[in-house]
């Protein structure tokens, strides 16, 4: 028996096009075997089509094919000079094997130096995340249209968009020129992007609050700060913690990258020395494993925090 839905809509052109495009399954759970014959589309091999080739799909396919052809053409025609590609590839595999299967100290660093570098990098991440979260909290409140003036909110969002558009590395380079090499340039450079990132996250969280709650508090005579700490923060603290910890993980990876650029030290600077100055692949492998271990620990902590404070909030 034909399902009622087919009977009711079988004469509509829109439904026929929706079925042919395979989009009906997104809204209605139907069995294709029960589809009336007039709505079915088959390929040349007799298989039932579940997707229709539209203009957008055709354009995407052509674009990917063109990019693939250009990539292949470039690889075949590029001038590699006197480099023997096969020998270079085999040497790369050998170096990778040394890095990841024979990690260890080679006399340039001690175990304490590596531990100290990891600690400095984590300290940079914590400091920039904490300061950035405090500043972003205030700016996020002012950037939320339901808590602030719309003109001010849009102005703050526009400025933060410009800050986010500039990569963290470039901010660090700018302040390295302005402040000189050292941890100060790294901290300020990381702060700019952290603040811009968290302002967007916080403000969007605040704007999701039910306007009825805010209007009720205003009608009762609550001040702006009372609304913030009695309604906004209690309701959105879990999301704020989640976004802040995500930013902390990002800042850790950025701190590794800017350690050598800004001369801030840390594990990133040691990685630069081991790979570009000492050419010690064993030490590069050890440092990479240390960074990976810290990243795994951060992920475990984030998962536990999410289960304990976010999912049960």
Secondary structure by P-SEA (a helix, b strand, c coil): ccccccccccccaaaaaaaaacccccccccccccccccccccccccccccccccaaaaaaaaaaaaaaaaaaaaaaccccccccaaaaaaaaaaaaaaacccccccccccaaaaaaaaaaaaaaaaaaaaaaaaaaaaaaaaaccccccaaaaaaaaaaaaaaaaccaaaaaaaaaaaccccaaaaaaaaaaaaaaaaaaaaaaaaaaccaaaaaaaaaacccaaaaaaaccccccaaaaaaaaaaaaaaaaaaaaaaccccccccaaaaaaaaccccccaaaaaaaaaaaaaaaaaaaaaaaaaaacccccc
